[in-house]
Amino acid sequence: MAVQQKAARTAGTPAGGPAIACSDLTKDYGQGHGIFDLDLSIRRGGTFGFIGPNGAGKTTTIRLLMDLIRPTRGRAEVLGMDASRDSLTIKRRVGYLPGELAQFPGVTAGYVIGLLAGLRGGVDPGRIAALAERFGLDLGRKYENLSHGNKQKVGLIQAFMHEPELLILDEPTMGLDPLMQREFHLLVQESVARGATVFLSSHVLSEVELICDRIGLIRDGRLLRVGSLADFRSLRIHRVEAVVTGHLTAADLAHIPGVTEPKVEDHLATCAIRGSVAPLLASLSAAGVTELDSHELSLEEVFLAEFEGPPQAQADH
């Protein structure tokens, strides 16, 4: 692995060591499935979003961190402890929400949360009641009869109820309505304000843009990029549409540095451009531009651009 690529994957780490550190972490299921050579350091405090399409390796990474599966090679540390050797201690100190919740037939939501609280050695009942009220969850209802969204609330309550120093959350807002998503966002902000670290996986890019201060992009089991929102926005990809009166072809646009997706149809020219727009404007001006519209791509569009082309090519960006 190139030194530059490996260094680009490491977030800054303050005194006290990282909350999560992975070194060459690999889980190889065969036929290209799993995660491979993951080098990642997540500093304490703040919110880290682990982003990628379904099947990218997000859940596999989280299950390795929680010692629910063992790596093929490499290692992971959580709160300065070995994810495998110190698994029990880590589980006591982490709030974990799995991507798929376990089934609890015949018992109430309150019983499930109480059972999990008891396994932790006891949790303030007032804290549980307050969280249930915030999420509008009736603790007296049978867990098996709850909707997916209400089961997700049970999972969130058990993850946050003991005010852990690290939260590891797999697709935390799956099934929640917009009001409950907002409540979750507030809860994350409160946790970070008291010094907790939040690591969450998601494919909801608008959510990540709203609550995460650092982001990791994974595809096909390989980490492509790590950075802050500002880092991703600094890519400054713009979508440009222009009406021209003179001769202009898609090939003309394609030769301009930074231009992708060039198209010209009936005097309407469209393209995306990364970096300086000056050469593009000069070309459009020479073609007799009469109308021009440009907007910067959203974070979601930037990520989608990263997913285009072969993974190896993207890793070198």
C-alpha positions as CSV (number, residue, x, y, z in Angstrom):
1,M,0.0,0.0,0.0
2,A,1.4,3.4,-1.0
3,V,2.7,5.5,2.0
4,Q,0.8,8.5,0.7
5,Q,-2.5,6.6,0.4
6,K,-2.1,5.1,3.9
7,A,-1.4,8.5,5.4
8,A,-4.4,10.0,3.7
9,R,-6.6,7.5,5.5
10,T,-5.5,8.6,9.0
11,A,-7.5,11.3,10.9
12,G,-5.8,13.5,13.4
13,T,-5.4,12.0,16.9
14,P,-5.3,14.2,20.1
15,A,-3.6,13.2,23.4
16,G,-5.2,10.0,24.8
17,G,-5.0,8.0,21.6
18,P,-7.7,7.3,19.0
19,A,-11.1,6.0,19.8
20,I,-10.8,3.5,17.0
21,A,-7.6,2.3,15.2
22,C,-7.4,-0.3,12.5
23,S,-4.2,-1.5,10.9
24,D,-4.3,-3.6,7.8
25,L,-7.6,-5.0,9.0
26,T,-8.9,-7.6,6.7
27,K,-11.9,-10.0,6.6
28,D,-11.8,-12.0,3.5
29,Y,-14.9,-14.0,2.7
30,G,-13.6,-15.0,-0.7
31,Q,-14.7,-13.9,-4.2
32,G,-13.9,-10.3,-3.4
33,H,-16.3,-10.0,-0.5
34,G,-15.3,-8.6,2.9
35,I,-12.9,-5.7,3.8
36,F,-9.3,-5.5,2.9
37,D,-6.2,-3.7,4.3
38,L,-8.2,-1.2,6.3
39,D,-6.0,1.5,7.9
40,L,-8.1,4.0,9.8
41,S,-7.7,6.1,12.9
42,I,-10.6,7.9,14.5
43,R,-9.8,10.6,17.1
44,R,-11.8,10.9,20.3
45,G,-14.6,13.3,20.3
46,G,-16.8,14.2,17.3
47,T,-18.7,12.2,14.8
48,F,-17.3,10.0,12.1
49,G,-19.5,8.8,9.2
50,F,-18.6,5.6,7.5
51,I,-20.2,5.8,4.1
52,G,-20.7,3.4,1.2
53,P,-23.4,1.5,-0.8
54,N,-24.9,-1.6,0.5
55,G,-22.4,-4.4,0.5
56,A,-19.4,-2.0,0.7
57,G,-18.1,-3.5,4.0
58,K,-19.5,-1.1,6.6
59,T,-21.3,-3.8,8.7
60,T,-18.3,-6.2,8.4
61,T,-16.0,-3.5,9.8
62,I,-18.3,-2.8,12.7
63,R,-18.7,-6.5,13.5
64,L,-14.9,-6.7,13.6
65,L,-14.7,-3.8,16.0
66,M,-17.2,-5.4,18.3
67,D,-15.5,-8.8,18.1
68,L,-18.6,-10.5,16.6
69,I,-16.3,-11.9,13.9
70,R,-12.6,-12.3,13.8
71,P,-10.3,-10.8,11.2
72,T,-8.4,-12.8,8.6
73,R,-5.4,-10.6,9.3
74,G,-4.6,-7.2,10.8
75,R,-5.9,-5.8,14.0
76,A,-8.3,-3.3,15.5
77,E,-8.2,-1.3,18.7
78,V,-11.2,0.3,20.4
79,L,-10.6,2.8,23.2
80,G,-6.9,1.8,23.2
81,M,-7.8,-1.9,23.7
82,D,-7.4,-4.9,21.4
83,A,-10.8,-5.6,19.8
84,S,-10.4,-9.4,20.2
85,R,-8.4,-9.8,23.5
86,D,-10.3,-7.1,25.4
87,S,-13.7,-7.7,23.9
88,L,-15.7,-7.9,27.1
89,T,-14.3,-4.7,28.5
90,I,-14.9,-2.9,25.3
91,K,-18.6,-4.0,25.2
92,R,-19.1,-2.5,28.6
93,R,-17.8,0.8,27.5
94,V,-19.4,1.1,24.1
95,G,-22.9,1.8,23.0
96,Y,-23.6,-0.5,20.1
97,L,-26.5,-0.6,17.6
98,P,-26.4,-3.6,15.2
99,G,-27.6,-3.4,11.7
100,E,-30.1,-6.1,12.5
101,L,-31.7,-6.3,15.9
102,A,-32.2,-9.6,17.7
103,Q,-35.6,-11.1,18.1
104,F,-37.2,-11.2,21.6
105,P,-40.5,-13.1,21.4
106,G,-43.2,-12.9,24.1
107,V,-41.7,-9.9,26.1
108,T,-42.2,-6.2,26.2
109,A,-39.9,-3.5,24.8
110,G,-39.3,-2.4,28.4
111,Y,-38.3,-5.9,29.4
112,V,-35.8,-6.0,26.5
113,I,-34.2,-2.7,27.5
114,G,-34.2,-3.8,31.2
115,L,-32.5,-7.1,30.4
116,L,-29.8,-5.3,28.5
117,A,-29.4,-2.7,31.2
118,G,-29.0,-5.5,33.8
119,L,-26.3,-7.1,31.7
120,R,-24.4,-3.8,31.9
121,G,-24.6,-3.8,35.7
122,G,-27.6,-1.4,36.0
123,V,-28.6,1.7,34.3
124,D,-30.6,4.7,35.7
125,P,-34.3,3.9,35.1
126,G,-34.9,7.6,34.8
127,R,-32.5,7.8,31.9
128,I,-34.4,5.0,30.1
129,A,-37.7,6.6,30.8
130,A,-36.5,9.9,29.4
131,L,-35.2,8.3,26.3
132,A,-38.4,6.4,25.7
133,E,-40.4,9.6,26.1
134,R,-38.1,11.4,23.6
135,F,-38.6,8.7,21.0
136,G,-42.3,8.3,21.8
137,L,-41.9,4.6,22.6
138,D,-44.4,2.7,24.7
139,L,-42.2,0.4,26.8
140,G,-45.3,-1.8,27.7
141,R,-45.9,-3.0,24.1
142,K,-44.7,-6.5,23.1
143,Y,-41.4,-6.2,21.2
144,E,-42.4,-8.7,18.5
145,N,-45.4,-6.6,17.6
146,L,-43.5,-3.3,17.2
147,S,-43.0,-1.8,13.7
148,H,-39.4,-1.8,12.4
149,G,-39.2,1.9,13.3
150,N,-40.2,1.3,16.9
151,K,-37.8,-1.7,17.2
152,Q,-35.1,0.7,16.0
153,K,-36.0,3.0,18.8
154,V,-35.4,0.1,21.3
155,G,-32.0,-0.4,19.7
156,L,-31.2,3.3,20.0
157,I,-32.3,3.5,23.6
158,Q,-30.2,0.6,24.7
159,A,-27.2,2.1,22.9
160,F,-27.5,5.5,24.5
161,M,-28.9,4.6,27.9
162,H,-25.6,4.3,29.8
163,E,-24.0,7.4,28.3
164,P,-21.1,5.5,26.8
165,E,-17.8,7.2,25.8
166,L,-18.0,5.6,22.3
167,L,-21.1,4.9,20.2
168,I,-20.8,2.5,17.3
169,L,-24.1,2.6,15.3
170,D,-24.9,0.7,12.2
171,E,-27.5,2.5,10.0
172,P,-29.0,4.2,13.1
173,T,-31.9,6.0,11.5
174,M,-33.2,3.1,9.4
175,G,-37.0,3.0,9.7
176,L,-37.3,6.3,11.7
177,D,-39.6,9.0,10.5
178,P,-38.2,12.6,10.0
179,L,-39.2,13.7,13.5
180,M,-37.5,10.8,15.2
181,Q,-34.4,11.3,12.9
182,R,-34.2,14.8,14.3
183,E,-34.4,13.5,17.8
184,F,-31.6,11.1,17.1
185,H,-29.5,14.0,15.7
186,L,-30.0,16.0,18.9
187,L,-29.0,13.0,21.0
188,V,-25.8,12.6,19.0
189,Q,-25.0,16.3,19.5
190,E,-25.6,15.9,23.3
191,S,-23.3,12.9,23.4
192,V,-20.5,14.7,21.6
193,A,-20.9,17.7,23.8
194,R,-20.2,15.6,26.9
195,G,-17.1,14.2,25.2
196,A,-18.3,11.0,23.5
197,T,-17.2,9.7,20.1
198,V,-19.8,8.6,17.6
199,F,-18.9,6.2,14.8
200,L,-21.9,5.5,12.5
201,S,-22.4,3.8,9.2
202,S,-24.9,5.0,6.8
203,H,-25.8,5.3,3.1
204,V,-28.0,8.3,3.8
205,L,-25.6,11.0,2.7
206,S,-27.8,14.0,3.7
207,E,-27.8,12.7,7.2
208,V,-24.0,12.3,7.3
209,E,-23.6,15.9,5.9
210,L,-25.8,17.1,8.7
211,I,-24.2,15.5,11.7
212,C,-20.7,14.2,10.9
213,D,-17.5,16.2,11.1
214,R,-15.4,13.6,9.4
215,I,-16.2,11.0,6.8
216,G,-14.7,7.8,5.4
217,L,-15.8,6.5,2.0
218,I,-15.7,2.7,1.5
219,R,-16.4,0.7,-1.7
220,D,-16.0,-3.0,-2.4
221,G,-14.3,-3.5,1.0
222,R,-11.6,-0.9,0.4
223,L,-11.4,2.5,2.0
224,L,-11.1,5.1,-0.7
225,R,-10.9,8.4,1.1
226,V,-11.1,10.0,4.6
227,G,-11.6,13.7,5.3
228,S,-13.7,16.4,6.8
229,L,-16.7,17.9,5.1
230,A,-14.5,20.8,4.1
231,D,-12.1,18.4,2.4
232,F,-14.8,16.8,0.3
233,R,-16.4,20.2,-0.5
234,S,-13.0,21.5,-1.6
235,L,-13.2,19.2,-4.6
236,R,-15.4,22.0,-5.9
237,I,-17.2,20.1,-8.6
238,H,-19.6,22.3,-10.5
239,R,-22.4,21.4,-12.9
240,V,-22.6,23.8,-15.8
241,E,-25.3,24.4,-18.4
242,A,-24.8,27.0,-21.2
243,V,-26.7,28.0,-24.3
244,V,-24.3,28.9,-27.1
245,T,-24.9,30.4,-30.6
246,G,-21.7,29.2,-32.3
247,H,-20.1,25.9,-33.1
248,L,-19.3,23.8,-30.0
249,T,-19.0,20.0,-29.7
250,A,-18.7,17.6,-26.7
251,A,-15.2,16.8,-27.9
252,D,-14.3,20.5,-27.6
253,L,-15.5,20.4,-24.0
254,A,-13.8,17.1,-23.2
255,H,-10.4,18.6,-24.0
256,I,-10.8,21.3,-21.3
257,P,-8.9,20.4,-18.0
258,G,-11.2,19.1,-15.3
259,V,-14.3,18.7,-17.5
260,T,-16.3,15.4,-17.3
261,E,-19.6,14.3,-18.7
262,P,-19.6,16.8,-21.7
263,K,-22.7,16.9,-23.8
264,V,-23.9,19.3,-26.5
265,E,-27.4,19.0,-27.9
266,D,-29.1,21.7,-30.0
267,H,-26.8,24.5,-28.7
268,L,-27.3,23.4,-25.1
269,A,-23.9,22.5,-23.6
270,T,-23.7,20.6,-20.2
271,C,-20.8,19.3,-18.2
272,A,-19.3,18.9,-14.8
273,I,-16.0,20.5,-14.0
274,R,-13.5,20.0,-11.1
275,G,-11.2,22.9,-10.3
276,S,-10.8,26.2,-12.1
277,V,-13.7,27.1,-14.4
278,A,-11.7,29.8,-16.3
279,P,-10.7,27.6,-19.3
280,L,-14.3,26.4,-19.6
281,L,-15.6,30.0,-19.5
282,A,-13.1,31.0,-22.2
283,S,-14.3,28.2,-24.5
284,L,-18.0,29.0,-23.9
285,S,-17.3,32.7,-24.6
286,A,-15.6,31.9,-27.9
287,A,-18.7,29.8,-28.8
288,G,-21.0,32.8,-28.2
289,V,-22.6,31.9,-24.8
290,T,-26.0,33.6,-24.2
291,E,-27.1,31.8,-21.1
292,L,-25.1,30.3,-18.3
293,D,-26.1,28.4,-15.2
294,S,-23.7,26.8,-12.6
295,H,-24.1,25.2,-9.2
296,E,-21.8,23.3,-6.9
297,L,-22.5,19.6,-6.5
298,S,-24.0,18.5,-3.2
299,L,-22.1,16.2,-1.0
300,E,-24.2,13.3,-2.3
301,E,-23.3,14.1,-5.9
302,V,-19.6,14.3,-4.9
303,F,-19.8,10.8,-3.4
304,L,-21.7,9.5,-6.4
305,A,-18.9,10.8,-8.6
306,E,-16.4,9.0,-6.4
307,F,-18.2,5.7,-7.0
308,E,-17.8,6.0,-10.8
309,G,-15.0,4.0,-12.4
310,P,-12.9,1.2,-11.0
311,P,-12.2,1.3,-7.2
312,Q,-8.4,1.4,-7.7
313,A,-8.5,4.5,-9.8
314,Q,-10.6,6.2,-7.2
315,A,-8.2,5.2,-4.4
316,D,-5.5,7.2,-6.0
317,H,-7.4,10.5,-5.9
